[in-house]
Amino acid sequence: MQSIENKIINRIYGNGRGWTFSKKDFLDLADDGAIRLALMRLTDRGTIRRVLRGIYDYPRFSDLLQETMGPDFDQVAHALARKSGWRIQASGNTALNLLGISTQIPAQAFYLSDGPSKTYEIGKRTLHFKKAALKESGFKHSESELLVQALKELGRERADAALREKLQQAIPAGDWPKLVRDTKSASAWIHEIIREIAEEATA
């Protein structure tokens, strides 16, 4: 029979490097105290890293730089959301960055949330949650939320041919039809642009 620690390690390894989590992600395996103790031991051994109070990650390693990389902010944001029971979505430049439209690593990451507005300092970077109604949410696919938020940030006027080509390249051609269906509830002009990109991607 597997120990609690081994069950936790198997789940961590199964999600791969960069995965960020809290004890809540393991509550189906054991009680609160046993999970806390196992995470403490794994942290002491260097298997996982404490990112924030109650938040840990399985660190990524850069073969190019031969060093451990910083935490994945999108993973941290979603771990905090799961821990606290919030719904969140990447906002503005953060959505652009996650889609690969903006390649710079920003000093700040912004997410809309149906939880309280909060700010977290992680190293030299800052993670912001802004309380919002999340009117354009409830999509089945995470790419849908990123597309909608990215286009909202840029506006209709900046959604030119160059941007559309970048968005087309950011998402596999086979995924576009489902994103068109998924974003029917978005603003009319945003859905129109997504539909037009999909038609080009699948032509």
C-alpha positions in Angstrom: 0.0 0.0 0.0 1.4 3.4 -1.0 2.2 5.9 1.7 0.5 9.3 1.6 3.8 10.9 0.7 4.2 8.6 -2.3 0.6 9.3 -3.5 1.3 13.0 -3.3 4.6 12.7 -5.2 2.9 10.7 -7.9 0.3 13.4 -8.4 2.9 16.1 -8.5 5.1 14.2 -11.0 2.0 13.4 -13.1 1.2 17.1 -13.5 4.8 17.8 -14.5 7.3 20.5 -13.7 5.9 24.0 -13.1 2.7 22.6 -11.5 1.7 24.8 -8.6 -0.6 23.6 -5.8 -1.8 23.8 -2.3 -2.8 21.1 0.2 -6.4 21.4 -1.1 -5.2 19.6 -4.2 -4.6 16.5 -2.2 -7.5 16.4 0.3 -8.9 13.3 -1.5 -5.8 11.4 -0.4 -5.6 12.0 3.3 -6.5 14.4 6.1 -5.3 17.9 6.4 -2.5 17.2 9.0 -1.0 14.3 7.0 -0.9 16.3 3.8 0.7 19.3 5.6 3.4 17.0 7.0 4.1 15.4 3.7 4.4 18.7 1.9 6.8 20.0 4.7 9.0 16.9 4.2 9.0 17.3 0.4 10.0 21.0 0.8 12.8 20.2 3.2 14.2 17.6 0.7 14.0 20.2 -2.1 11.6 18.1 -4.2 9.1 21.0 -4.1 9.4 24.7 -3.4 7.3 27.0 -1.2 6.2 29.9 -3.4 3.8 31.6 -1.0 2.3 30.7 2.3 0.4 27.5 1.6 1.3 27.5 -2.1 4.1 25.2 -3.5 5.4 24.3 -7.0 7.4 21.5 -8.6 10.2 23.7 -10.0 11.0 23.9 -13.6 14.7 23.6 -14.7 16.3 25.4 -17.6 18.7 23.2 -19.5 20.0 26.2 -21.4 20.8 28.2 -18.2 21.4 25.2 -16.1 19.4 26.6 -13.2 16.0 26.4 -11.5 13.5 28.7 -13.0 11.1 31.0 -11.2 7.5 29.9 -10.6 5.0 30.0 -13.4 2.7 32.9 -12.5 -0.3 31.5 -14.4 0.1 28.3 -12.4 0.4 30.3 -9.1 -2.7 32.3 -10.0 -4.8 29.1 -10.6 -3.4 27.4 -7.5 -4.5 30.3 -5.4 -7.9 30.3 -7.1 -8.5 26.6 -6.4 -7.3 27.0 -2.8 -9.8 29.9 -2.2 -12.6 28.8 -4.4 -12.4 31.8 -6.8 -13.1 31.9 -10.5 -10.4 33.9 -12.3 -9.4 34.9 -15.8 -6.2 36.5 -17.1 -6.6 40.1 -17.9 -5.1 42.5 -20.5 -1.4 42.1 -21.1 -1.3 38.9 -19.1 -3.7 37.3 -21.6 -1.6 38.6 -24.5 1.5 37.1 -22.8 -0.1 33.7 -22.2 -1.1 33.6 -25.9 2.5 34.4 -26.9 1.5 37.7 -28.5 3.7 39.6 -26.1 6.9 37.7 -25.4 8.4 39.9 -22.7 8.2 38.5 -19.2 6.1 41.1 -17.4 7.0 42.4 -13.9 3.3 42.2 -13.0 0.5 39.8 -13.9 -3.2 40.7 -13.7 -6.2 38.5 -13.2 -9.9 39.3 -12.8 -11.5 37.4 -9.9 -14.9 36.9 -8.3 -13.0 36.8 -5.0 -11.5 39.8 -3.2 -9.0 42.2 -4.7 -5.5 41.0 -3.6 -1.9 41.5 -4.4 1.0 39.0 -3.9 4.7 39.7 -4.1 6.7 36.8 -5.5 10.4 37.6 -5.8 10.7 40.7 -8.0 7.3 40.2 -9.6 3.7 41.0 -8.5 0.5 39.1 -9.0 -2.7 41.1 -8.9 -6.3 39.9 -8.5 -9.0 42.5 -9.2 -12.5 41.8 -8.0 -14.8 41.9 -11.1 -18.2 40.6 -12.2 -16.6 38.3 -14.8 -19.3 39.0 -17.3 -17.4 37.3 -20.1 -16.6 34.0 -18.4 -18.0 30.5 -18.2 -16.3 29.4 -21.3 -15.5 25.7 -21.6 -11.9 26.2 -22.9 -9.2 28.3 -21.3 -8.1 29.5 -24.8 -11.5 31.2 -25.2 -11.0 33.3 -22.1 -7.5 34.3 -23.3 -8.7 35.3 -26.7 -11.6 37.3 -25.4 -9.5 39.2 -22.9 -6.7 39.8 -25.3 -9.0 41.3 -27.9 -10.7 43.4 -25.2 -7.4 44.7 -24.2 -6.3 45.6 -27.8 -9.7 46.8 -29.1 -11.3 46.4 -32.5 -9.0 48.9 -34.2 -5.8 47.1 -33.4 -7.1 43.7 -34.5 -5.4 44.0 -37.8 -4.1 41.4 -40.2 -0.7 41.1 -38.4 -2.4 40.5 -35.0 -4.9 38.0 -36.5 -2.0 36.0 -38.0 -0.2 35.9 -34.6 -3.4 34.7 -32.9 -3.9 32.1 -35.7 -0.4 30.8 -35.1 -0.9 30.7 -31.3 -3.7 28.2 -31.4 -3.7 24.9 -33.4 -6.0 25.1 -36.5 -8.1 22.2 -35.3 -9.1 24.0 -32.1 -10.6 27.1 -33.8 -14.1 25.6 -34.6 -14.7 24.7 -30.9 -13.5 28.2 -29.8 -16.0 29.8 -32.2 -18.8 27.8 -30.7 -17.5 28.5 -27.2 -17.3 32.3 -27.5 -20.8 33.0 -28.9 -21.7 34.8 -25.7 -18.8 37.3 -26.1 -19.2 40.8 -27.4 -20.4 40.7 -31.0 -17.3 42.3 -32.5 -15.0 39.9 -30.6 -16.9 36.8 -31.7 -16.9 38.1 -35.3 -13.1 38.4 -35.2 -12.6 35.0 -33.7 -14.9 33.5 -36.4 -13.0 35.3 -39.2 -9.6 34.0 -37.8 -11.1 30.5 -37.5 -12.2 30.6 -41.2 -8.7 31.6 -42.2 -7.1 29.0 -40.0 -9.2 26.2 -41.3 -9.4 27.2 -45.0 
